Amino acid sequence: MSPDPNELSPREACKRYLDRRRRELTDESVKTYYYRLKLWWEWCEKEGITSVAELNGWVFERYESHRSGLGVATPTLHAEMETLRKFVEYLERIEAVDGGLAEKINVPFVPEDERSRDEMLETERAVALINHYRESTTQYGTRFHALLELAWHTAARLGALRALDLRDYHRSEGFVEFVHRPDTDTPLKMKRKGERAVALNDSVCEALNAYISDHRWDAHDEHGREPLFASIQGNRPGGNTLRTWMYQATQPCVRGPCPHGYDPDTCDFRSHNGASKCPSAQAPHHVRTGSLTWHRDRGVPKEVTSERANASSEVIDRYYDKATHRERMELRRRPHLDKLSVDVDTDSDGGE
């Protein structure tokens, strides 16, 4: 016999909630929710809380204090408590807890311009890395070069890059096509609305051509498709593998001395397993954020940037565009000053 909903343990209830959300969220989003809620139910277990019937405002207050006491940044705590509130709203709906309990969860206030605290790959550093790869006789066209080049140029999400097949790169016409294929394990975050063709400039195409002809592993995934970014095992790499490749592609010692004083020849961060621990390595999300800021700084219209990256202008402004007020003035508005001139033509006599 199934237990009454209020007898569910925090772990059991969270897993039911996540199973429910899988129907409407991407795998990456579910993983994010899973991580946040896992922290919650593990804390409950340490505190001896065995059923959701024991939840109350004081429990949530203690949990928030616990997370805050660990030095969790306010934007991160905001996201964790917001996820917890949504979970408790689900518990209210299935009558596992009393109505109104979710309202007792405090979600710390964070100003909108601080809610996305993630770092980004700075333009100066990205351009230096890409130029290094382009000029290198040993690293040109490697998977690290091709991945960084394409990610920076398209501002694509990790899942979209992983989803690309060899056939999705149209080299003669100079574009890549992002296609939603959920039945064969490569969904796009926005599903069908995420499908789009993105034009590439000649330098990016040349890098991809070199990668495909000289460095890409000949591979097919379990569905018989040929992934553009293939692993040495001869299949389509998982998201974590692709993320690690980006960490490795953006390490500063790729093109110069280590800013942290490590010896690249012996540094553990240079390995596949240690790459994510490098203090200066950048994740795909950081590259996407930097790319979107760069697109705007270069004067690419908002609507064009939005379509290339598959994100609304509002989302780009709120979460991705990291330019400072000074940078926005100098790079985006100052070039238009001539259009605002009201100088009188001195050659005119002002007559009729």
N, C-alpha and C positions, 0 to 999 in steps of 0.2 A: 504494500500500500504506500502511495506517495505521502510524504510528510506534509503537515500543514505548512504553508509558506513561512509562517513566523518561526518555525523550527529550523529553517535553513541556517547553516553556518554562514558566516561572512564569505568564506571561500566558495561554498556551493552557490550562494546567491550571486556572487560576482560572475561566476562562470556561466550561470543561466543568463545573466544580463548580457554578457559578451556574445554568447551564442545567438541571442536575439538581435544584437546590433550587427552581426555579420551579414545579415540580409540587406543592409543599407549602407554599410561602410566598406572601404577598401581594406585589404589585408594590412597595409601599413598603418591605417588609422586604428584598426582593432589592436594591433601590436602596441601602439601608444597607450590606448586605454588599458590594455592588459598590464603593462608595466606600472602605470599609476595605481591601479586597483590592487595589484599584487603587493605593493608597499603597504596598502591599507589592511588587507586581510592578514598579512603576516604580523602586523602590529597588533591586530585584534587577538590573534592566537597567542601572542606573547603576554597579552593583558588578560588572558583567560576568558575572553568573550566568545561564547560557543554558539550563540544563535542571534539572528537579527532582532529578535524580540527584546534583547538587552540594549539596543541602540537608543540613545537619547542625546540631547543637546550637550550634556557634560562630556560624553564620550567623544563627540566631534571636536569639542573645545580642547580636550586633552591631546587628541591626535594632531590638531593644527599646531599646538604648542610644541609637540614632539618634533614635527617636521621643521618648524621654525628654529628650534633649538639646535638642529643639525647644521644650521647655516644655509638652508635651502634659499635660493634667491626668491624675492617676492614674486616676480613674473612666473617662476616655476611653481611656487606654492599656489598662486592664483589658478593655474591650469589644473593642478592636482585636486584642489578643493572644488573646482567647477565640475570636474569629472565625477567626483564623489557625490556632489549634489544631484547630478543627472541620474546616477545609479540609484540614489535613495528615492528619487521621483518614480523610478521604475518599481521599487519596492512598495511605494504607496499605491501604485496602480494595480498591483497584484494582491493588495491588501495583506502584505507581509508585515507592514508597520502602520502606525497611525498616520492619518492624513495630516499634512502640515509639518512633518518631521524634516523634510528637505529644507524648509525655510530656516531651520535652526543651524544650518551649516553656514559658517562665515566664509565668504570668498573674498580674500584680501583685495582691496581696491588697488588697481595699477593704472596710471594714466595711459591713454591709448597709445601715445608715442613710445611707451616703454614696454608694452605687452609682448612685443617680439624682441627679445634681448639677445637673440642668436648673433654670433659673429658673422662676418662675411669675408670672402676673399676680396681684398682691396684691389682696385683696378690696377694700380701701379705694379703690384706683385703679380697679378694674373697676366698682365701684358709681358712682364719680364720672363715669367715661366714659359709662356707660349712662344715668345721669340727665341728663348733658349732651345726649346724642343725643335723649333723650325730650323735653327742653325746647327744643331748637333748632328754629327756624322754617325753617332751610335744610338741616339735616342729618338731620332726622327721616325715617325710612323709607328712607334711602339703603342701598345694598348694604353699606356698611361698618357701618351701624347694625344692619341685619337680621342680618348674619353674626355680629357680636359678641354681639348679644342672644341669638340662638339657640344659639351655641356655649357661652356662659356658662351658660345655663339648662339645657342638656341634657348638658353635659360630653362632647359627641360628638367622635369622632376626625375628622381632616381628611377622610379618605376617605368617612366616613359622611355628612358635610355635603355633599361634592361629589356623592354618589350620589342625593341627594334630587331627586325630580321634583316638579313643581307638584301632581300628583295625590296625592303623599305627605303633603301638608299638608291636614289635614281641619279647615278653619277653623270650621265650624259646631259641631264636637265638641271643638275645642281640643286637637289632638295632631298630632304628626308620626310617620310610620311609616318606619322604616329597613328597606330590603329589599335582599337580596343578589341582584344581577343581573349575574353575571360574563360572560354571553354578550353583553351590550351595554356592556361596559367600565366597570361600576361595582360591583366586588366589595366586600364588607365584610371587614374583617380577620379576623373569626371565622366568616366564611362564613354558613351557615344559622343557626348559633348566635348570630350577631350581629343577627339580625332581631328587631325589637321595636317597640312603640308607646310613645311618650314624651309624657306630658301636658304642656301648656303653660299658664301662667297668663294672665290676660286682657291684661296689659301686653305680654307677648311676642307674643301673637296680634295685638294692635293694631298693633305695629311691623311684623310680617310682612304684615299686610293693607295697610298704607300702602306698604310696599316693592313688593308685587305690583301694586297699582293705580296707583302714581305713578312708580316708578323701575325696575322690572324690565324688561329688554329682552325683547321677544317673540322667543323663540328655540326652535329644535329642534336636537337633536344629530344626528349622522350616522345614528343608529338610529331617528329619528323621535320620540324622547322629548323632553318639555319639561322642561329642568332648572329647579329652583327658583332656583338661583343661576346666572344666564345671563351670558355675556360680551357685550361691545359688538360683537364679531364675529358674534354671533348663534348661538352654540353653547354647549356645556358647557365651562366653563373647565378647564384642566388643574390638577393639584395645585399646581404652582408658582405659578400665577396666583392661586388661592384663598389660598395661603400669603401672597403679597404683599398681597392685600386685607386680611388680618388684621394684617400689619405696619402698613399704613396706618391701619387702624381703631383701633389701640392707641397710636399716637404721642401723646405728652403734649401736643404743641402743638395737638391737635384741640380741646382745651378751655381751654388756658391758655398762659402763656409757656414757651418752651423751657428746660428745666433745664440744658441744655448750652451756652447762650449763642448759639445759631444764630438767624438771622432766618428765620422760616418762609416769608417771601415770596421768598427767594433760596436757601434751603437745598436742596441736592441730594437730601437724604433724603426730601423731600416727593414726589419723582417715583416713578413705578412701578418704575423700574429701580434706584433708590437706596434704596427703603424698608427693605430688609433690613439696611442698614448703619446705620440709626438706632440709637444706643446704648440707647434705651429702648423700641423697638418690640418686640412680643411675637409669637412664632410660635403657631400653633394648639395645639401641644403644651403651651406655657406656659399658654395659656388653659384647656386641659383640666385641667392640674395645679391651677391656681388654683381652678377651678370645683369640682373634687372635694374640695379642702380646705374650701372654702366650704360645700358640701353637708354635710360632717361637722360643721363649726362651727355650722351652723344647726340641728343636732340631727336631720337626716334619718337614719333608721335605716340601718345598713350594708347590709342586704339591699335596701332601696329604692334607695340610691345605686348599688349594684352592678348592679341591673337597668336603671336609667336609663342608666348609662354603659357597660354591657356589659363589665364588668371584675370579676373576683372580688374579694372583700373582702381576700384576702391580697395580691393585686397592688396594690390601692389603698393598703393600709397600707405596702407595701414601696416603691412607686415614685412614688406621687402625693400622698399625704397629707403636706403640708409644715408642718403646725402644730407650733409649738415645744411643749416640755413645759409651759411656763407657759400658753400659749394653750389647750392641751387641758384643763388644770385649770380655767381661768377660764370658758371657753366651753362645755365639754362635761360637766364633772363637778360644778362648784360649784352649778349650778342644781338638782342632785339632793340637795343636803345636807339639805333638810327631810325627805326620806324616811328619813334615817338618825338622826333625833332619838330619844333614849332618855329624854327628860325625863319625870319622873313627874307625873301629873295631881295638882296640889296640892289639888284639891277632893275627892280621894278619901281616905277615912279608913283605907284599906288593910284594912278588915274583910272578913269573908266575906259 
